[in-house]
Amino acid sequence: MKIKSSEFIISCVEPDQYPEADMPELAFAGRSNVGKSSLLNMLLGRNNLARTSGRPGKTQTINFFSVDDKFRIVDLPGYGFARVAKTEKERWGEYIEAYLENRENLLEVFLLVDIRHEPNAHDIMMYDYIREAGFSGYVFCTKLDKLKNSELMGKLNVIRETLNIVDNRLIIPVSSTNRKGKYKAWDLFNDLFEERGWDIRFERQMTEQHWLKHKVGSPKKKKKKLK
């Protein structure tokens, strides 16, 4: 099926505020300003569902989004922003920890890193925590459009080695600008639903090449002037 509707449900911090655990959830974690909101908007085909901001540290709560009333996307607070008080950072960490450890309907947690930069200590800590919590350890490498093709493999190798990733299938380069990686992501989501016993499957609405063709547009033919 195609995505017919996606909507914001609630922002919360305490477990008793979470929506009912009646459908699967996919959670996204990442450093402040890694492009998390832009990625979620791109995946769901919406412009402003998850609010983007040029100011790091904007996402300070756990935000739930419903997709066709079939499953939820969960946007976790961004971490690693230096201009936030230590007590506030600790509070965000407690929010994330409580959600990851106690949410029984959580299928997978995806870490986002900026493909241009080596993962820092916060990224490594979050990734290790995700793996130790029993999740697969998928990594979305954002801002792919900012790289030259010749730089790609080198940057991916840095991320792979820094996070100690053995399985290349765990790394997914993506771009919210040109939508590269979108359908690889949805193939992954569909596989996760099937593996965990949920009867949910979304079809591809168009190929990335087809979208790019329509985005750029073909050259317009010049109209012949009437003599």
Buried (B, 14 or more C-beta within 10 A) or exposed (E): EEBEEBEBBEEBBEEEEBBEEEBBBBBBBBBBBBBBBBBBBBBBEBEEBBEBEEEBBBBBBBBBBBBBEBBBBBBBBBBBBEEBEEEBBEBBBEBBEBBBEEBEBBBBBBBBBBBBBBBEEBBBBBBEBBBEEEBBBBBBBBBBBEBEEEEBEEBBEBBBEBBEBEEEEBBBBBBBBBBBBBBEBBEBBBEBBEEEEBEBEBEEEEEBEEBEEEEEEEEEEEEEEEE
